[in-house]
Amino acid sequence: MRNIEKRSRSNMAQMTMIQAITDAMRNELKKDDNVLIFGEDVGRNGGVFRATDGLQKEFGEHRVFDTPLAESAIGGLAIGLATQGFRPVPEIQFFGFLYEVMDSISGQIARIRYRTGNTFHAPITVRSPFGGGVQTPELHADSLEGLVAQQPGLKVVIPSGPYDAKGLLISSIRDNDPVIFLEHMKLYRSFREEVPEEEYTIPIGKAAVKREGKDVTLIAYGAMVHACLKAATELEQKGIDAEVIDLRTVWPIDIETILQSVEKTNRAIVVQEAQRQAGIAAQVVAEIQERAILHLEAPVLRVTAPDTVYPFSAAENVWLPDYRDIIAKVDAVINF
């Protein structure tokens, strides 16, 4: 497949995504004494999803430590530590709590390099879980990646599986500019994948072709990649050969990989779990239609959640987009 990193068959382990994330942080704590991990309950408790399980015991409470239940304080601490040569990896316990730390992220962290004339930079990786399908309370599952992707100075990474999660998290921690690293809760323990036990990196800003096809391009990120792959399997029975692209990084977007695919298939569907309004999908649609309109045989359509606030958990499964919605949109562009 194009754009898929070659995976060594030696020293592989079957890991869930949460295990791959832990392994990436362990690797970077070993490699660089300036890496610090902190957040609500990340120390002895190992985090609400156990992403940091065992790291405080292994590296000490001066490297992995708890903070007060105050996201604004977590953001401020990350800024101060970054200016003093540390490489902070703060955890925001759920990304719905982004609003409490928005000034630190968009008002400060994203602007440090520019504001100081390149004197300081912000090698900060903000980790946070998000995403629907796991019956969480309000403000725990919202897809708010669009809010941070709109802020210049930030990179926004969303892996769809264990292999990508480890390689992208290592790249994020080593990056000298801030990265928002979002982890879909439904993917944490839903499947295992072969992951190298040694360190490796995946470049930020590079999409992956997860399935090759010739009739239509399905573009997604996070859990929706798996919905696209399921849709592609169903479509194959109808004689439709769908290509699936995993963005992996929603900012910057890998336009080159998208255009290469669309110029081949001549049709595209962009899928996101977030609401339709002002999202990543709208940005991708605009880029395709600005750069490849003469290659299109049908409008570029979107599959998204409705434009309402995130519902209470009883209505969640009705509200979230799924593979059937993708199939319906593919039928529309194929028969346009």
N, C-alpha and C positions, 0 to 999 in steps of 0.2 A: 504493500500500500504506500501511496505517496504521503510524505510528511509524518510518517510514523517512525520514531526512533528505533534503531536496531537494539534489540534486547539481548544481552548476554545470557546464555543458558546456564552459566556457572553461578554458584552461590545464590540461588533463587529461593525465596520463601513465599508461601501462600499467606497473604496478608489481607485483612479488611482495610478500608480506607482510614479508619481511626488508628489502626496499628501502623500504617504507613506514615501518617502524620506524626505520631509519636516518635517513630524511628528517624524521621527527618530532623526533628528538634534535638533528639539525642545526638545525632551525628554532628550538628552544628554547635551544640554545647561542648562537645569533646574537642572540636576543631578550633574554636575561637573563644578565648576566655572573656571576651567583651560581649558575647551573646547573653542576654538576660531575659528570662521568661517570667511574666507576672500577670496577675488578674484575680478575679474573684474565685476563691476556692481551688486555685490551680496547684497549690503547694502539696501539703500532706494528703488532701482529698483527691488530688489528681484531676481536678476539673469536673464539671457537671457531666461530661461524656467520657471522662477518664482519658482525655487526650494527652495529659501531662502525667499520667500514672507512673509512679516510680522515679520521676526525674528529680524531685527534690531530695529524695533519699540518696540518689546516685551522685548528684552534683552539689548538694548543700543548699541551705535556705538563703544564702547570699546570691545564688544564681537563679533559683526558682522559688518564687515567694508569692504569698497572698497579699491582696490589697483590700482596702475598704470597699464596701458596695457603693462605689461612686465612679461612674464611667468618666466623668470630667477629670477626676483625680488621676485615673489611669492614663488618660491622654496627656495630661500635663506632665506626669512623671516620665512618660516616653520621650516627650520633647526635651526635657532637661537632661535626661541621660544621653540622648543622641548628641546634644551639643558638647558633651564631655567625653566623646569618643566611644561610647558604648553602642551596641547593636541591639536595641530593644525588640522583643517579640511580645507585645501585650495581647491579652485575650479579652475581647468584649463578649460577655457570656452568651448573649444572643444578639443578632444583628438588628433586631427591632429596637434595641437600646442605643442605636446609632445617634438618635436625636440628642441624647445626653452628652455626647462627646463630639458633636458636629463641629463646634468651634475649633477644638484641638486639631481635628483632622483636616477640615477644609480651610479654616482660617489661619492655621499655624503650620502644621506639618507639611502641607502641600506647597507652602510658600517660602520655606526656610532658605532653600538654595538661592532663589531669586532675590529674596528680601535682603540677604546678607552679601550679595554680590559674589556668590560662590565661595564665601569664606567658610560657611557651615553647610552641611547637608544633613539629610534625615534618613539614615538607614534603618527605618522602622517598618516592621511587618505586623500589621494589625490582623490577627486571626479572629474569625467569628463564625459560628454556625448560623444557618438560616434554612428556610425551605419548608414546604408543606408536605402533608401526607403522614405526619406522625402525631397528630392530635394534641398539639401544644396549646397552652393558654394564649390569650391575646398578646400581641407585640413580640412573639417569639419566632414566628415563621415567615414574617414579611420578606419579600424579595425587594430589597432597597438598593440593589447594586447600581441602578440608574442614578441615584443621588450622588454616589461617589465617582462613577464613571464620567459624570458631567464636570467634575472639578479638575482643571489642568494641574499637573504636578503629581497626580496619583496614578499608579498602575493598579488594575483590578483583575484578580486571578480567581477563576472558579473551576476546579478540577471535577472530572466526572467519574473518577475511579482511583484505586490505590496506587497504581504505577505513576500516573500523572501527578497525583497528590504529593508523593514523596519528592519527585524530581522538581516540581514547580515550587514546593515550599523551600527546598534548599536554595534554589535560584533566587527566591524572594528574599530570604534572610541575608543572602550575600549581596543583594542589590544595594547600591549606595543611595538610592532614592526610595521613597515610601511606597509600600505595596499593601493593598487591602486584599487579604486572602480569605475567601469565603468558602465555607464547607457545608454542603447540603446535608442536613441531618438524616434524610432518608437513605443516603448512600453510606453512612458511617459503617454500618454492619450488615448491609443487605447482600453483599457478595464478596468473594475473595478473588485475588488476582496474583499472578506471579510478579514479585517485586524483588529486584536485586538487594541483597543484604548490604553490599558496599554502597558508597555514595555515588550519585550521578545527578546531573542537572538536565532540565528541560528548559529551553529558552522561553522567556516571557515574551508574549506577543506573537507566538507561532501557533496557528491552528493545526488540527490533525484530521486527516481523512480517515474516519472510522470504518467506513464501508464505501466501496467504489460502485458507481452506477452510471447510467448514460441517459436516463429519461428525465430526472428531476433532482434538484439539489435540496436537501434538508439541512438547515443550519441551526444549531442549538448550542446550549452549554448547560453544565450541571446535570440535574436529574432528567431534564428534557432530552438529553442525548440518548438516554435509554428508551424513552418513549419513541424517539425517531427510529432507533434501531428496530424496535418491535413493529412499528408501522411499516418499515422497509421490508421486513420479513413477510408481513401480511400482503403488502402490495406486490411482492414477487409472485404470489399465487394468482394475481390478476394480470400478470405479464408486464408489470411496471418495475423498472430497475432504478431504484433510488440510491443516490449517493448521500452519505451522511457526513457532515463536517462538525466537529467539536471545536468551538472557538477557543476553549481553555482559558484564554485571556479576553475579557470583554472590553478592556482598554489597556493598551492600544489594540485595535482590531486588526487581524491579519487579512487585509483586503485582497492581497495577491492570491492567496489560496482560494478564497471565495470566488474571485473572478475567473480563475483557471477552471473551476468546476462549472460555473454558470455558462461560460463560453462553450462548454462541451454539452451540457444538458439542456440549455436554453430555457429552463424553468427553475424557479426557486420558491421555497417556503421557509420562513424564518420563525422559529419556535422559542418562546420564553415562558417561564412560569409566572413572571410578573404581570401586572396589569398592562393593558394595551397602551395606555397613554404615556408618551414621552419616555419610551424604553429603549433598551439595547436593540431590539428588533427593528424599531423605526429607523435607527441610525444605519443598520445594515441594509435595510430596504433602500434608503436614500442613496447610500454608496453604490449599490448595484445599479440603480436606475440612472444615476449620474454617469457612471463609467461604462456600463455594458448594455444600455438600452437597445442598441441595434442587434444584440444577440438574443433578446428575449422574444419568446413566442406567446407569452401570457404575462399578465401583471404579477409582480412579486407579492405574495400574500403572507399574512401573519397568523400564527396560532398563539393565543395569549389567554390569560385570565381576564375576567370582566373588569370594567373600570368601576370597582367598588372597593371600599376598605376590605381588608382580609377578613373572611367570615369566621364566626365561632366554629369550633371543631366539628360540630354535628353536620354542618353544611360544606365542610372542606372538600370532600371527595367529589361533590357535584360542581363546585366552583373551579377546581384545578383543571387545567387542560390535560388531555391524555392522548394516547395513540390514535383513538378513533377520530378525534378532532383533526389530527394531522392527515389521516387518510381522506377525510372529507375535503380538505383543502387541496390535497394532491389531485383528487378526482376533478376538482374545479379547474385547476390549471391545465391538466391533461386534456380536458374536454372544452377548453376555452375556444 
